[in-house]
């Protein structure tokens, strides 16, 4: 056995272990020398090695972007399709779909050259539904409730289409409602305690009765003010009649006689325009503009004020403590349809849902 081991050892060549210095020197010698002539060649060699790793990563990134884009487009198409079905086929009025229409301008109709936003329609319809469900306890799933809801839908759709034509007229005649005018109207309502004792109370009332915020209320009020200004500007006949009678009243003509002859208010005309009641600053039977104007006049003094319904010539007959007794001559504005119908006939509205 020993002899066999010796023979194997004898056959195996002896290798001397290299010293560390020799190994380092040999490694340094194996490093390729880079000169000005070979630097471009070595740079390309290094870059080609890196490309083996970069190209697969770039390809993967492009594929991820392509797949993500395709998924996003697919989801968007599905989402829009669901929204279209919900709005135009099923007439959905849910809060979610209302929020969607606030972001995506789906049209509900075309009034003249302008599209009417579906959001405007839902804004009108939803506060009707909220009021009758919460305050009148109407069951819109019942047969009578369904019929009532259909009537509301027609009313809301017609309302927003009319609003679009009003805005068209306002633009043509350079009529607008400024933020200052809106604030003044809100302050007038506050001063007569028509909006509650505080913002918190008013906001609670709006939310409870109409499902509105204060900004929603101001939006509705601004649209009403715009319609009033449009009618006031275009109804020159009523303006002329009122100014003519005002001049007679200020010249000393018998106020009661003028009221009997010219007033459009049938309930007070035969009484010479006398309101027949003592009026205080919190009166809810008269418009806020009339109440405000009455308390700015002295007994025997005559003035004129514009209200949403027309023009009123006012006369304070006497003061009674914190109240006044007064008379008026009322001139009704022409219906707004007088100015909207020609527009509708010339360019009929196009509805995208069943009115």
C-alpha positions, 0 to 999 in steps of 0.5 A: 500500500505504501508503495502505491502511494509513493508511486502516485506521489511520484507521478503527480507534479509538484506545484509551488504555491505562488506568493501574493505579490506574484499573484497581484503582479500576474493579475496586473499584467493580464489587465489590457493596456488602454491607450489613446488609440484603443480607448474607443474600442474599450469604451464600446466593449464596456457599453456592449456588455452593459447593453445586455442588461439595459435592453431587457429592462427597457423592453420590460418598461415599455411593455409595462407602460403599454399594458398599463395604458391599455388597462387605463383606456379599457377601464375608462371606456367601461366607466364612461359606458356605465355612466352613459347607460345610467344617465341616458337610459336609466335616468339615475339621480344618485349622488355618485352620478351627480358628482360624476356630472360635475367632473365630466360635462355630459350634455342633457340638451342643446339650447340654441348654439350651446349644450346644457350640462347634465349637472344643471339638470340634476342640480334642479331635479335633486332638490325637488326630490329631496324636499318631497321625500324628506318634508312631504314624505312622498314615496317615489316608488308608488304609482302616484310618486312615479307620476309626480317624479316624471312631472318633476323631471319635465319641469327640471329639464325645461327649467335648465333649458330656459336658463340656457336661453336666458344666459344667451339673451344676457350675453347678447345684451351684455347683462350680468349679475356681479358678485357685489350684487349677489352679496347685496341681495344676500345681505338684504335677505339676512337683514330681514331675518329671511335666512335664519339667525346665523350661517349655521342655522341657514345652512342646516335649513338648506340641507334639511329642506333642499339638500343644498349648501350655501353656495348652492343657494347662491347659485340658484339666487344668481340665476334668478337675479339674471333672469329678472335683469334680462326681463327688466331690460327687455320689457321696455313697455312696462318700464315706460308705463311705470315711469309715466305713472311715477311722474304723475304721482310725484307731481301730486296726482291722487295716488289711489286714483292712479292705482285704480287706473293702472295697477296690475295687482287685482287684490289691492287695485280697488282699494287704491293700492292700499296693502290693508295691513301694518307692515313690519321689517319681518313681513314675509308676504311682501318681497324683500325689495318692497319691505326695504324700500318702504322703510327708507321712505317718509310718510307721504313720500313716493318711490319705485322699486324693482322686484322679481315680478315687476315694478312697484310704485310705493307710497308710505301713508303713515308710521305706526311704531315699528310698522308702516301702512302703505299703498302701491301701484304694481306693474307686472313684467311680461312673462319671460317666455315672451323673450325665450319663445322666439329663440326656441322657435328659431333654433329649437332645443334638442333633448338628449333624454325624454322630457 
